Amino acid sequence: MAEVIKFPEPDEVLKEKPSIKKYIKYLAFFGPGAIVASVTIGQGQLILGPQIGAWAHFKLLWLITLSVASYIIAYVGCRFLLLSGIDMMDMFAVKKRGILNWIFILIIFIFVPLFAATITNTLGQSLQWMIGRGHHLLWGISFCLLAAILAVAGKYKLVEYTQAFFVAVLGIGAVIAVIMIKPDILDILPNFFLIGNIPKPESWVPSSIANNIPLIMLGYIGTLTFTIITITGYSGWVKVKKWGIFKNKENAGSFSQKLFNKFKEEKKITYLPNDEKEIKKSYTLLKPMIVDIAIAFTIVAIVSSAYMIAGASLLSEQHKLPTDISLLREQAVIFSNIASWLKPLYQISVFFALFGTVYAGFEAVSRMVYETSKNVIKRIGKTPYRRFMLYFLIYILATGIPLAIIGSKTVILMLSITLLFIGVIGVIIYGIGAIYMTQTVLPEKYRLGKAGLAIAIISVVLLILPLFFLFLY
């Protein structure tokens, strides 16, 4: 008879009766989601959000609503991990010779250097603007190197705490700006639900924008989503947090590998208990992850909405469209037109957001590639994570810095294409695989119910829907 495990006892707060005090305590679970929110908010919201608001007004706010689909997909993948102890990427590795893993690795190796180049330029521009001297590339490269050193030398807790701070600074700045604008709420709210409403740009909008609206929209959705980088990185972070089945485990990584090896031997999961009490306990252990993901989405949605609304309320009236090198300088009108003292707040927010994206992004993408490749490339599986991170960051910097120098004039296009693959296409592929694995590999009592399965499938469909804009617009 196969050995059956028992789930650890959930935290006491998870077993308390519903109350305001209990839900306030839930805020303590916000951790990995802070990294996700920081990476998500940084580049795209500062660049594409205000720009889209400037030419589309409030009519594309539904893109933010659509992005919740990726958070549901992330939940499905992470749910599998916290119930079974096996990472979704490890499951993909044993199916069809790990073809999905290789697809994800290829996407990352092609597009992450492009993203690194784009954000190196933008981070450098923010520092050059704030300090008033020096070349933006020198600033950008210097601080990317600093972020790489901190990522390699630092511990997970440092990443989590600093990202929570970065998110707070940027979020507060954006929300203050919108509150002071006092937009018409009744004019705004319906646009969150008018999915598919694509406005025609006015005559003053540059052709570089007007002719690439579907691509820019898809790129913006890619900035809002739980990308394949953050989904896989998140799976690594919940092991560090010891949530779910990993609670009280001394070495979550070794425990996960042990369960994965057991699965490979028996070709199915036989170690999960069938006892109803244990099953109920396993679902209770999912709550920290659910709370964390929900808070992350809420923060991203609020900040993203704030920047798009600010762009619509201020930049549109002046026919001012942030593009490429002048991105940050032009967007300062969002803050400084309200009150001159808000301009420094905007500059600080920009720096924290972009540096936070680089810092957390280095950790997230390294974690993603490591988790994706460790069971399809044996040599990586035998390499300690920190050493692998060092090697991978050298690759990113060695390829991203030259691209930053060459491609400094193509920020919007490079960002949109990169995020299309990382944040939309990659997430769709992951979502289909995660649903399939959940419903075929997990024991029946641990699978998604009818409602949960329907929501998961709808989420994949919602992310596929915007791809048709490329052909129908």
C-alpha positions in Angstrom: 0.0 0.0 0.0 1.3 3.5 -1.0 2.4 5.7 1.8 -0.2 8.5 2.5 0.9 11.8 3.9 -1.0 14.1 6.3 -1.4 17.8 5.7 0.1 20.2 8.4 -2.2 22.1 10.7 -3.2 25.5 9.2 -2.3 28.8 11.1 -4.8 29.6 13.9 -6.0 32.7 12.1 -7.2 30.6 9.2 -9.4 28.6 11.6 -11.0 31.6 13.3 -14.6 32.6 12.7 -15.2 35.4 10.2 -14.6 38.8 11.6 -13.1 42.2 10.6 -10.1 41.4 13.0 -9.5 38.1 11.2 -9.4 39.7 7.8 -7.1 42.5 8.9 -4.7 39.7 10.1 -4.9 38.2 6.6 -3.0 41.2 5.4 0.1 39.6 6.9 0.0 37.0 4.2 0.8 39.6 1.6 4.4 38.8 0.5 5.1 37.1 -2.8 2.2 39.1 -4.3 4.2 42.3 -3.4 6.9 41.2 -5.8 4.4 40.4 -8.5 2.7 43.8 -8.0 6.1 45.6 -8.2 7.2 43.9 -11.3 3.7 44.4 -12.9 3.3 48.0 -12.0 6.8 49.3 -13.0 7.5 49.5 -16.7 4.1 49.1 -18.3 2.0 51.3 -16.1 4.4 54.2 -16.2 4.7 54.0 -20.0 1.7 52.4 -21.7 -1.0 53.3 -19.1 -0.9 57.1 -19.4 -0.3 56.9 -23.1 -3.4 54.7 -23.7 -5.4 57.0 -21.4 -4.3 60.0 -23.5 -5.6 58.7 -26.8 -8.4 56.3 -25.7 -9.7 58.3 -22.7 -11.4 55.8 -20.3 -12.6 53.4 -23.1 -9.9 50.8 -22.6 -10.2 50.4 -18.8 -11.8 47.0 -19.6 -8.3 45.7 -20.3 -7.6 45.9 -16.6 -10.7 43.9 -15.9 -9.6 41.3 -18.5 -6.3 40.8 -16.7 -7.9 39.2 -13.7 -8.0 36.0 -15.9 -4.2 35.6 -15.6 -4.5 35.8 -11.8 -7.1 33.0 -11.9 -4.7 31.0 -14.1 -1.9 31.6 -11.6 -4.2 30.4 -8.8 -4.9 27.1 -10.7 -1.2 26.4 -11.2 -0.2 27.3 -7.6 -3.2 25.4 -6.2 -1.8 22.2 -7.9 1.5 22.9 -6.2 0.2 23.6 -2.7 -2.1 20.5 -2.8 0.3 18.0 -4.4 3.7 19.4 -3.5 4.7 19.2 -7.2 5.5 22.2 -9.3 3.5 22.6 -12.5 6.7 23.1 -14.5 7.9 19.7 -13.2 4.7 18.2 -14.4 5.1 19.7 -17.9 8.7 18.3 -17.9 7.4 14.7 -18.0 4.8 15.2 -20.7 5.8 15.1 -24.4 9.5 15.3 -23.5 9.0 18.7 -21.7 8.0 20.5 -24.9 6.1 23.2 -22.9 9.2 23.8 -20.8 11.3 24.3 -23.9 8.8 26.7 -25.3 8.9 28.8 -22.2 12.7 28.7 -22.0 12.9 29.8 -25.7 10.5 32.7 -25.0 12.5 33.9 -22.1 15.9 33.6 -23.8 14.6 35.6 -26.7 12.5 38.3 -25.1 13.9 38.9 -21.6 17.0 40.6 -23.1 14.7 42.9 -25.0 12.8 43.7 -21.8 16.1 44.3 -20.0 17.2 46.7 -22.7 13.9 48.6 -22.6 13.9 49.1 -18.8 17.6 49.9 -18.8 16.8 52.9 -21.0 13.7 53.9 -19.1 15.4 53.6 -15.7 18.3 55.6 -17.0 16.0 58.4 -18.3 14.3 58.6 -14.9 17.6 59.1 -13.1 19.0 61.6 -15.7 15.8 63.6 -15.4 15.8 63.5 -11.6 19.5 64.4 -11.2 19.8 66.7 -14.2 23.1 65.4 -15.6 24.9 62.4 -17.0 23.9 60.1 -19.9 20.8 58.0 -19.4 22.5 54.8 -20.6 25.2 55.1 -18.0 22.7 55.7 -15.2 20.5 52.8 -16.4 23.4 50.3 -16.8 24.9 51.3 -13.4 21.6 50.7 -11.5 20.9 47.5 -13.4 24.3 46.2 -12.3 23.4 47.3 -8.7 20.1 45.5 -8.9 21.8 42.3 -10.1 24.3 42.4 -7.2 21.5 42.9 -4.7 19.5 40.1 -6.3 22.4 37.6 -6.1 23.6 38.7 -2.7 20.3 39.4 -1.0 17.8 37.0 0.5 14.2 36.5 -0.4 12.9 38.5 2.6 14.9 41.5 1.3 13.2 41.3 -2.1 9.7 40.9 -0.5 10.0 43.8 1.9 11.6 46.2 -0.6 9.0 45.4 -3.2 6.2 46.1 -0.7 7.7 49.5 -0.1 8.2 50.3 -3.8 4.5 49.3 -4.5 3.3 51.5 -1.6 5.2 54.6 -2.9 4.0 54.2 -6.5 0.4 53.3 -5.5 0.0 56.2 -3.1 1.4 58.7 -5.6 -0.9 57.6 -8.4 -4.0 57.5 -6.2 -3.3 61.0 -4.8 -3.0 62.3 -8.3 -6.4 60.9 -9.4 -8.1 62.1 -6.2 -7.0 65.6 -6.9 -8.1 65.4 -10.5 -11.7 64.6 -9.3 -12.8 62.7 -12.4 -16.4 61.8 -13.0 -16.8 58.3 -11.5 -20.1 57.6 -13.4 -18.3 58.3 -16.6 -15.4 55.9 -15.7 -17.1 52.8 -14.2 -19.0 51.4 -17.2 -15.7 51.3 -19.2 -14.4 48.5 -16.9 -17.1 46.2 -18.3 -17.4 47.2 -22.0 -15.1 44.5 -23.2 -14.2 44.8 -26.8 -14.8 48.6 -27.1 -11.9 50.0 -29.1 -12.0 53.7 -29.8 -10.7 55.2 -33.1 -7.8 57.5 -32.3 -8.3 61.2 -33.1 -6.3 62.9 -35.8 -3.7 64.4 -33.5 -2.5 60.9 -32.5 0.8 60.0 -34.2 0.7 57.3 -36.9 3.2 55.2 -34.9 0.5 54.8 -32.4 -2.6 54.8 -34.6 -1.3 52.1 -36.9 -0.2 49.8 -34.0 -3.2 50.0 -31.7 -3.9 46.2 -31.4 -0.2 45.5 -30.7 -0.1 48.3 -28.0 -3.3 46.9 -26.4 -1.9 43.4 -26.3 1.3 44.8 -24.9 -0.6 46.6 -22.2 -2.5 43.5 -21.2 0.9 41.8 -21.0 1.9 44.5 -18.4 -1.2 43.8 -16.4 -1.1 40.0 -16.3 0.5 37.5 -14.0 3.1 36.7 -16.7 4.8 33.3 -17.2 7.8 34.8 -15.4 5.9 35.8 -12.3 3.7 32.7 -12.3 6.7 30.3 -12.2 8.6 32.6 -9.9 5.6 32.7 -7.6 5.6 28.9 -7.3 9.2 29.1 -6.1 8.3 31.9 -3.6 5.4 30.0 -2.0 7.8 27.2 -1.2 10.1 29.7 0.5 7.0 30.9 2.4 6.2 27.3 3.2 2.5 27.6 2.4 0.1 24.7 1.7 1.6 21.2 1.9 5.1 22.7 2.6 4.1 24.1 6.0 6.7 23.2 8.6 8.9 21.4 6.0 12.6 22.2 6.7 13.5 22.1 3.0 10.5 22.7 0.8 12.5 22.2 -2.4 13.8 18.8 -1.5 10.4 17.7 -0.3 8.8 18.8 -3.6 11.5 16.9 -5.5 10.9 13.8 -3.4 7.1 13.9 -4.2 7.9 14.5 -7.9 10.2 11.5 -8.0 7.5 9.4 -6.4 5.0 10.5 -9.0 7.4 9.6 -11.8 7.9 6.1 -10.4 4.1 5.4 -9.9 2.9 7.5 -12.9 0.2 8.9 -10.7 -0.4 10.7 -7.3 -1.1 8.1 -4.7 0.2 9.8 -1.5 -2.7 12.3 -0.9 -5.2 11.3 1.8 -8.9 10.6 1.0 -10.1 11.5 4.5 -12.6 14.4 4.3 -10.9 16.2 7.3 -7.6 16.1 5.5 -9.1 17.3 2.3 -10.8 20.2 4.1 -7.5 21.0 5.8 -5.7 21.1 2.4 -8.2 23.7 1.1 -7.8 25.8 4.3 -4.0 25.8 3.6 -4.7 27.5 0.3 -6.0 30.6 1.8 -2.7 32.5 2.3 -2.0 32.1 -1.4 -5.5 33.2 -2.3 -5.3 36.3 -0.1 -1.8 37.2 -1.4 -2.9 36.9 -5.1 -6.1 38.9 -4.4 -4.3 41.8 -2.8 -1.7 41.8 -5.6 -4.5 42.1 -8.2 -6.3 44.8 -6.3 -3.1 46.9 -6.0 -2.2 46.5 -9.7 -5.8 47.3 -10.8 -6.0 50.4 -8.6 -2.6 51.8 -9.7 -3.1 50.9 -13.4 -6.6 52.6 -13.4 -5.1 55.6 -11.7 -2.4 56.1 -14.4 -4.8 55.5 -17.3 -7.4 57.9 -15.8 -4.7 60.5 -15.1 -3.5 60.2 -18.7 -7.1 60.6 -20.0 -7.8 63.6 -17.7 -4.6 65.6 -18.3 -2.6 64.4 -21.3 -5.5 64.1 -23.7 -6.7 67.7 -23.2 -3.2 68.9 -24.1 -2.9 66.5 -27.1 0.2 65.3 -25.3 1.2 61.7 -26.0 4.2 60.3 -24.1 6.5 58.5 -26.6 9.9 56.9 -26.3 12.7 59.1 -24.9 10.4 61.8 -23.6 8.1 59.4 -21.8 8.8 60.3 -18.2 9.3 64.0 -18.7 6.0 64.4 -20.5 4.1 62.3 -18.0 5.2 64.5 -15.2 2.2 66.7 -16.1 0.1 64.1 -14.4 1.5 65.2 -11.1 2.9 68.7 -11.6 -0.2 70.2 -13.2 -2.1 69.5 -10.0 0.5 70.9 -7.7 4.2 71.7 -8.3 5.2 69.9 -5.1 3.9 66.6 -6.5 6.5 66.5 -9.2 9.2 65.2 -6.9 6.8 62.6 -5.6 6.2 61.5 -9.2 10.0 61.3 -9.8 10.5 59.3 -6.6 7.6 57.0 -7.6 9.1 56.5 -11.1 12.5 55.5 -9.7 11.1 53.1 -7.1 8.8 51.5 -9.6 11.5 51.0 -12.3 14.3 50.0 -9.9 11.8 47.7 -8.2 10.9 46.1 -11.5 14.6 45.5 -12.3 15.4 44.2 -8.8 12.4 41.9 -8.4 12.4 41.0 -12.1 16.0 39.6 -11.9 14.9 37.4 -9.0 11.6 36.4 -10.8 13.0 35.5 -14.2 16.0 33.6 -12.7 13.6 31.6 -10.5 11.3 31.0 -13.5 14.0 29.7 -15.7 15.5 27.5 -12.9 12.1 26.0 -12.0 11.3 25.4 -15.7 14.6 23.8 -16.7 15.8 21.9 -13.7 13.9 18.7 -14.7 14.6 19.0 -18.4 18.3 19.9 -18.2 20.0 17.7 -15.6 23.0 19.9 -15.2 20.8 22.8 -14.0 19.0 20.5 -11.6 22.3 19.8 -9.9 23.3 23.5 -9.8 22.5 25.5 -6.6 19.9 28.2 -7.3 22.1 31.1 -6.3 24.9 30.0 -8.6 22.4 29.5 -11.5 21.0 33.0 -10.9 24.5 34.5 -11.2 25.1 32.8 -14.5 21.7 33.8 -15.9 22.0 37.4 -14.8 25.3 37.6 -16.6 23.5 36.4 -19.8 20.7 39.0 -19.3 23.2 41.9 -18.8 25.6 40.7 -21.6 22.7 40.7 -24.1 20.4 43.4 -22.7 23.0 46.2 -22.4 24.1 46.1 -26.1 20.4 46.0 -27.1 19.8 49.0 -24.8 22.5 50.9 -26.6 21.2 49.9 -30.1 17.5 50.1 -29.5 17.1 53.2 -27.4 14.6 54.7 -29.9 12.2 51.8 -29.9 10.9 51.6 -26.4 7.2 51.3 -27.0 7.5 48.7 -29.8 10.0 46.5 -28.0 8.0 46.6 -24.8 4.7 45.7 -26.5 6.2 42.8 -28.5 8.0 41.4 -25.4 4.9 41.6 -23.2 2.7 40.1 -25.8 4.8 36.8 -25.6 5.6 36.9 -21.9 2.3 38.2 -20.6 -0.3 36.9 -23.0 0.7 34.0 -25.3 2.9 32.3 -22.6 0.1 32.6 -20.0 -2.4 31.1 -22.3 -0.2 28.1 -23.0 0.5 27.7 -19.2 -3.2 28.0 -18.4 -4.3 25.3 -20.8 -1.6 23.0 -19.4 -2.4 23.8 -15.7 -6.1 23.0 -16.2 -5.3 19.8 -18.0 -2.9 18.6 -15.3 -5.3 19.6 -12.5 -8.2 17.6 -13.9 -6.2 14.5 -15.0 -3.3 14.1 -12.5 -4.8 15.2 -9.2 -7.0 12.6 -7.4 -10.6 13.3 -8.1 -11.4 14.9 -4.7 -8.6 17.5 -5.2 -9.6 18.6 -8.7 -11.5 21.7 -9.6 -15.2 21.5 -9.2 -17.6 22.3 -12.0 -17.8 26.0 -11.2 -14.0 26.3 -10.6 -13.3 24.5 -13.9 -15.7 26.7 -15.8 -14.1 29.8 -14.4 -10.6 28.6 -15.3 -11.6 27.8 -18.9 -13.4 31.2 -19.2 -10.1 32.8 -18.0 -8.1 31.2 -20.8 -10.7 32.2 -23.3 -10.7 35.8 -22.1 -6.9 36.0 -22.7 -7.3 34.4 -26.1 -10.0 37.0 -27.1 -7.6 40.0 -27.4 -5.4 38.1 -29.9 -8.2 38.5 -32.5 -7.7 42.3 -32.4 -4.6 41.8 -34.4 -6.7 40.5 -37.3 -10.1 42.2 -36.8 -9.1 45.8 -36.0 
